Amino acid sequence: MSAATAAPQAGTTAPDIAARIQAEIDRALQRNIKGLEYIASPDPVMGITPKDVIHKRGTLNLYHYHPIADEVYRVPVLLVMAPTNRGYILDLAPGQSLVEFLLKRGYDVFMIDWTPPGPEEKHLGFEVYTQDFIPDCISRVMADSGESEVSLIGYCAGGMLSVMYAALNPNGPLKNLVCFTTPIDFTKMELFHNWSDKRFFHVDRVVTTFGVVPAEFTFTAFEMLRPAARVAGQVKLWDNMWNDQFVKSYRMFDRWSMDPLPLPGEYFRQTIKDLMWENRLCKGELVLGREKVDLSKIKVPFLHVVAEHDHIVPRGASKPLIDMVGSADKREVMLKGGHVSVAAGTNAIKRLWPTLDTSLSERSV
């Protein structure tokens, strides 16, 4: 080491250097202690906002969360999760829960959440989700709340199913439609597109073999989008092991990302053939129940939220949606964040949640 390198920076005193060294030693000790605690501790408990399961049917769960506010908006809110993911990402923990936020702001909140489909549900496809599950749940929400209208909020593929439902039911009981990071143009989901290339990917063989496609298929596909992300995340976790708040947040997001759901074979087949290969939803050629899914038929107030740094649903994949929807009252908002952080975590608390409240509050009376 040269004398120039070894010399302390101008203005740095020996006590300052000693304090910094001591701080690093303390952090190193904390990392080791916290690291042992991390290994030994159980998985974090999430999705604990009080709720009732008001309907259960195979893979489908319909929750009604207990009201918190003294005054509640007239129009209830129904959250729709993607069938590949569990709903607790929107209810991580007190203070980090979109569900809790909406309840505190005075909304009557329901959620369509999913569990692993059984072998007898391998036939479930887009038609069942959009023409049976969603309308059935909307009817139950109206019956439970006593209201004649519902605001539908879909996250990722939950948003895709929601716009399919809204297009097929233009005279239905929707008051508002909101989508987060919703894919429409599947040619722009390039890595997924390459992964499912019809020259090499035999989707019918996969569905015939498994019936219900294992969660490992979707988990591996998501991991391939950022191959080094998990290793980089673990390095960052170790660097911040002394920070209890960072570790708590990391564990919650990591558990959710490692907990995907298997998919009914027919849903998987339609995703690959109709969306990835033929891009029929974007082209206006998707037919469900003998009816074409025409997004221009959607006329209710519409909000689409996109993430600036979304690696799962890139900007090009979500971009056509706002123009395809026929609503006069429609708006697209781009927020900083990624596919998950735009909806959950510190970033969402500052950006998405207030945006959602502002949009719904004036349209929910």
NUDRENKOL-14601 format. One record per residue (C-alpha): residue number from 0; x, z negated, y negated. Coordinates in nm, 2 decimals, decimal comma. Each point is the difference from the previous one (the first is absolute). Example, Ala and Ser with C-alpha at 12.3 -4.5 7.8 and 13.67 -1.06 7.14 Angstrom:
BEGIN
resi:c1:c3:c2
0:1,23:-0,78:0,45
1:0,14:0,07:-0,34
% end
This chain:
BEGIN
resi:c1:c3:c2
0:0,00:0,00:0,00
1:0,14:0,09:-0,34
2:0,04:-0,25:-0,28
3:-0,25:0,20:-0,20
4:-0,26:-0,03:0,28
5:0,07:-0,37:0,06
6:-0,02:-0,10:-0,36
7:-0,34:-0,15:-0,11
8:-0,20:0,21:-0,24
9:0,03:-0,07:-0,37
10:-0,20:-0,30:-0,11
11:-0,02:-0,13:0,36
12:0,13:-0,35:0,04
13:0,12:-0,18:0,31
14:-0,31:-0,23:0,01
15:-0,22:0,32:-0,02
16:0,18:0,15:0,30
17:-0,02:-0,33:0,19
18:-0,37:-0,02:-0,06
19:-0,06:0,35:0,12
20:0,20:-0,06:0,32
21:-0,19:-0,32:0,06
22:-0,33:0,19:-0,06
23:0,10:0,26:0,26
24:0,10:-0,26:0,25
25:-0,33:-0,18:-0,05
26:-0,19:0,33:0,05
27:0,20:0,07:0,31
28:-0,09:-0,34:0,15
29:-0,36:0,06:-0,10
30:0,00:0,34:0,17
31:0,12:-0,15:0,33
32:-0,24:-0,29:-0,01
33:-0,30:0,22:-0,10
34:0,11:0,26:0,25
35:-0,04:-0,25:0,28
36:-0,34:-0,10:-0,14
37:-0,10:0,36:-0,02
38:0,08:0,07:0,37
39:-0,17:-0,32:0,12
40:-0,32:0,02:-0,22
41:-0,32:0,17:0,12
42:-0,15:0,31:-0,16
43:-0,17:-0,05:-0,34
44:-0,37:-0,04:0,01
45:-0,18:0,26:-0,21
46:-0,36:0,11:-0,07
47:-0,12:-0,36:-0,05
48:-0,25:0,05:-0,29
49:-0,32:-0,15:0,14
50:-0,23:0,26:0,15
51:-0,27:0,07:0,26
52:0,00:0,28:0,26
53:-0,35:0,13:-0,07
54:0,03:0,29:0,25
55:0,23:0,08:0,29
56:-0,01:0,32:0,21
57:0,30:0,09:0,21
58:0,29:0,09:-0,23
59:-0,21:-0,08:-0,31
60:-0,03:-0,33:-0,19
61:-0,20:-0,04:-0,31
62:0,10:-0,30:-0,21
63:-0,19:-0,17:-0,28
64:0,22:-0,23:-0,21
65:-0,14:-0,32:-0,14
66:-0,07:0,03:-0,38
67:0,22:-0,20:-0,24
68:-0,13:0,08:-0,35
69:-0,32:-0,16:-0,14
70:-0,12:0,34:-0,12
71:0,02:0,31:0,23
72:-0,03:0,37:-0,09
73:-0,31:0,16:0,12
74:0,17:0,28:0,20
75:0,19:-0,12:0,31
76:0,35:0,14:0,09
77:0,08:0,13:0,35
78:0,37:0,05:0,08
79:0,09:0,25:0,27
80:0,33:-0,03:0,18
81:0,19:0,28:0,17
82:-0,06:-0,01:0,38
83:0,38:-0,01:0,05
84:0,04:-0,33:-0,19
85:-0,14:-0,35:-0,02
86:-0,19:-0,12:-0,30
87:0,20:-0,31:-0,07
88:0,23:0,20:-0,22
89:-0,27:-0,04:-0,27
90:-0,02:-0,37:0,07
91:0,36:-0,12:0,04
92:-0,01:-0,35:-0,13
93:-0,16:-0,21:-0,28
94:0,12:0,15:-0,33
95:0,11:0,33:0,18
96:-0,34:0,12:0,12
97:-0,20:0,29:-0,14
98:-0,31:-0,14:0,17
99:0,05:-0,34:-0,17
100:0,06:0,17:-0,33
101:-0,33:0,20:0,02
102:-0,19:-0,32:0,11
103:0,14:-0,19:-0,30
104:-0,10:0,29:-0,23
105:-0,36:-0,03:0,12
106:-0,04:0,27:0,26
107:-0,18:-0,03:0,33
108:0,26:0,12:0,25
109:-0,04:0,15:0,34
110:0,27:0,17:0,22
111:0,00:0,24:0,29
112:0,30:-0,10:0,21
113:0,11:0,12:0,34
114:0,12:-0,14:0,33
115:0,17:0,20:0,29
116:-0,25:0,24:0,15
117:-0,08:-0,04:0,37
118:0,03:0,28:0,26
119:-0,38:0,06:-0,03
120:0,06:0,08:-0,37
121:0,25:0,29:0,05
122:-0,27:0,25:-0,10
123:-0,04:-0,14:-0,36
124:0,07:0,27:-0,26
125:-0,05:0,06:-0,36
126:-0,38:0,06:0,06
127:-0,05:-0,35:0,13
128:0,21:-0,17:-0,28
129:-0,17:0,19:-0,28
130:-0,35:0,05:0,13
131:-0,05:-0,31:0,20
132:0,24:-0,29:-0,08
133:0,01:0,04:-0,38
134:-0,37:0,06:-0,05
135:-0,09:-0,27:0,24
136:0,22:-0,25:-0,19
137:-0,14:0,11:-0,33
138:-0,35:-0,07:0,12
139:0,10:-0,34:0,12
140:0,17:-0,08:-0,33
141:-0,31:0,10:-0,19
142:-0,22:-0,21:0,23
143:0,23:-0,30:-0,03
144:0,03:0,02:-0,38
145:-0,35:0,11:-0,07
146:0,13:0,29:-0,21
147:-0,07:0,38:0,02
148:0,35:0,12:-0,10
149:0,36:-0,06:0,12
150:0,34:0,07:-0,15
151:0,23:0,15:0,27
152:0,38:-0,06:-0,02
153:0,22:0,17:0,25
154:0,37:-0,05:0,06
155:0,22:0,29:0,13
156:-0,19:0,16:0,30
157:-0,28:-0,25:-0,08
158:-0,03:0,20:-0,33
159:0,00:0,32:0,19
160:-0,29:-0,11:0,22
161:-0,18:-0,13:-0,30
162:0,01:0,33:-0,18
163:-0,11:0,18:0,31
164:-0,30:-0,24:0,02
165:-0,08:0,04:-0,37
166:0,01:0,38:0,03
167:-0,23:0,00:0,30
168:-0,24:-0,24:-0,17
169:-0,03:0,12:-0,37
170:-0,33:-0,17:-0,04
171:0,10:-0,32:0,17
172:0,02:-0,35:-0,14
173:0,34:0,01:-0,16
174:0,05:-0,13:-0,35
175:0,38:0,04:-0,02
176:0,27:0,16:0,21
177:0,36:-0,12:-0,03
178:0,30:0,13:0,21
179:0,36:-0,13:0,01
180:0,28:0,24:0,11
181:-0,24:0,24:0,19
182:0,14:0,31:0,18
183:-0,18:0,33:-0,04
184:0,26:0,28:0,02
185:0,17:-0,06:0,33
186:0,24:0,28:-0,05
187:0,18:-0,22:-0,26
188:0,05:-0,28:0,25
189:0,30:0,19:0,11
190:0,17:-0,25:0,24
191:-0,32:-0,07:0,18
192:-0,07:0,37:0,00
193:0,34:0,07:0,16
194:-0,04:-0,28:0,25
195:-0,33:0,15:0,12
196:0,11:0,36:0,00
197:-0,24:0,19:0,23
198:0,29:0,19:0,16
199:0,13:-0,32:0,15
200:-0,26:-0,27:-0,01
201:-0,26:0,02:0,28
202:-0,28:-0,21:-0,15
203:-0,25:0,07:0,27
204:0,25:-0,12:0,26
205:0,06:-0,32:-0,19
206:-0,37:-0,07:-0,03
207:-0,07:0,08:0,36
208:0,28:-0,22:0,11
209:-0,07:-0,31:-0,21
210:-0,37:0,02:-0,09
211:0,07:-0,25:-0,28
212:0,33:0,10:-0,17
213:0,24:-0,30:-0,01
214:0,09:-0,16:-0,33
215:0,36:0,09:0,07
216:-0,08:0,37:-0,09
217:-0,10:-0,08:-0,35
218:0,26:-0,28:-0,05
219:0,28:0,24:0,10
220:-0,14:0,27:-0,23
221:0,00:-0,24:-0,30
222:0,35:-0,13:0,09
223:0,13:0,36:0,01
224:-0,09:0,05:-0,36
225:0,27:-0,25:-0,11
226:0,23:-0,05:0,30
227:0,23:-0,24:-0,17
228:-0,27:-0,20:-0,18
229:-0,03:-0,28:0,26
230:0,38:-0,06:0,01
231:0,02:0,01:-0,38
232:-0,29:-0,25:-0,02
233:0,16:-0,24:0,25
234:0,33:0,01:-0,21
235:-0,20:-0,07:-0,31
236:-0,18:-0,28:0,18
237:0,33:-0,17:0,10
238:0,13:0,03:-0,36
239:-0,32:-0,17:-0,12
240:-0,04:-0,25:0,29
241:0,05:-0,29:-0,24
242:-0,31:0,12:-0,20
243:-0,31:-0,15:0,16
244:-0,24:0,22:-0,20
245:0,19:0,32:0,10
246:0,01:-0,09:0,36
247:-0,37:-0,09:0,01
248:-0,09:0,34:-0,15
249:0,24:0,19:0,23
250:-0,15:-0,17:0,31
251:-0,35:0,09:-0,10
252:0,07:0,36:-0,06
253:0,22:0,04:0,30
254:-0,26:-0,15:0,23
255:-0,26:0,24:-0,13
256:0,23:0,30:0,04
257:0,08:-0,10:0,35
258:-0,37:-0,04:0,09
259:-0,16:0,35:0,01
260:-0,30:0,09:0,21
261:-0,04:0,25:0,28
262:-0,23:0,29:-0,07
263:-0,29:0,14:0,19
264:0,12:0,32:0,16
265:-0,26:0,22:-0,16
266:0,08:-0,13:-0,35
267:0,37:0,06:0,07
268:-0,08:0,36:0,12
269:-0,21:0,08:-0,30
270:0,27:-0,14:-0,24
271:0,26:0,23:0,16
272:-0,21:0,31:0,05
273:-0,25:0,01:-0,29
274:0,22:-0,17:-0,26
275:0,37:0,05:0,08
276:-0,02:0,34:0,16
277:-0,30:0,16:-0,18
278:-0,03:-0,20:-0,32
279:-0,37:0,04:0,02
280:-0,10:-0,29:-0,22
281:0,20:0,14:-0,29
282:-0,12:0,36:0,06
283:-0,36:-0,12:0,01
284:-0,03:0,12:0,36
285:-0,04:-0,34:0,18
286:-0,34:-0,01:0,19
287:-0,13:-0,33:0,12
288:-0,34:-0,02:0,18
289:-0,06:0,37:-0,08
290:0,04:-0,06:-0,37
291:0,29:0,10:-0,22
292:0,18:-0,27:-0,18
293:-0,03:0,12:-0,37
294:0,17:-0,25:-0,23
295:-0,16:0,17:-0,30
296:-0,33:-0,16:0,11
297:0,13:-0,34:-0,10
298:-0,16:-0,09:-0,33
299:0,04:-0,38:-0,03
300:0,26:-0,15:-0,23
301:0,34:0,05:0,16
302:0,34:-0,17:-0,04
303:0,31:0,12:0,19
304:0,31:-0,21:-0,02
305:0,33:0,15:0,10
306:0,34:-0,16:0,04
307:0,29:0,15:-0,19
308:0,25:-0,06:0,29
309:-0,23:0,05:0,30
310:0,21:0,11:0,30
311:-0,29:0,01:0,24
312:-0,25:0,19:-0,21
313:0,22:0,20:-0,24
314:-0,14:0,11:-0,34
315:-0,06:0,36:0,13
316:-0,22:-0,13:0,28
317:-0,23:-0,20:-0,22
318:0,00:0,23:-0,31
319:-0,29:0,23:0,08
320:-0,25:-0,27:0,05
321:-0,09:-0,07:-0,36
322:-0,08:0,37:-0,06
323:-0,20:0,04:0,32
324:-0,23:-0,29:-0,06
325:-0,31:0,12:-0,20
326:-0,06:-0,32:-0,20
327:-0,03:0,03:-0,38
328:0,12:-0,36:-0,03
329:0,34:0,01:0,18
330:0,35:-0,11:-0,07
331:0,33:0,00:0,17
332:0,26:-0,27:-0,08
333:0,37:0,01:0,10
334:0,16:-0,34:0,03
335:0,35:-0,10:0,07
336:0,06:-0,11:0,36
337:0,00:0,12:0,35
338:-0,27:0,06:0,26
339:-0,03:-0,37:0,08
340:0,13:-0,17:-0,31
341:-0,26:0,18:-0,22
342:-0,28:-0,18:0,18
343:0,16:-0,34:0,10
344:0,27:-0,23:-0,14
345:0,13:-0,08:-0,35
346:-0,01:0,37:-0,12
347:-0,37:0,03:0,10
348:-0,09:-0,33:-0,17
349:0,13:0,14:-0,33
350:-0,12:0,36:0,03
351:-0,26:0,10:0,26
352:-0,22:-0,31:0,00
353:-0,07:0,00:-0,38
354:-0,06:0,38:0,01
355:-0,25:-0,04:0,28
356:-0,18:-0,28:-0,18
357:-0,02:0,19:-0,33
358:-0,15:0,30:0,18
359:-0,25:-0,19:0,22
360:-0,11:-0,26:-0,25
361:-0,18:0,24:-0,23
362:-0,15:0,19:0,29
363:-0,13:-0,28:0,22
364:-0,29:-0,14:-0,20
% end
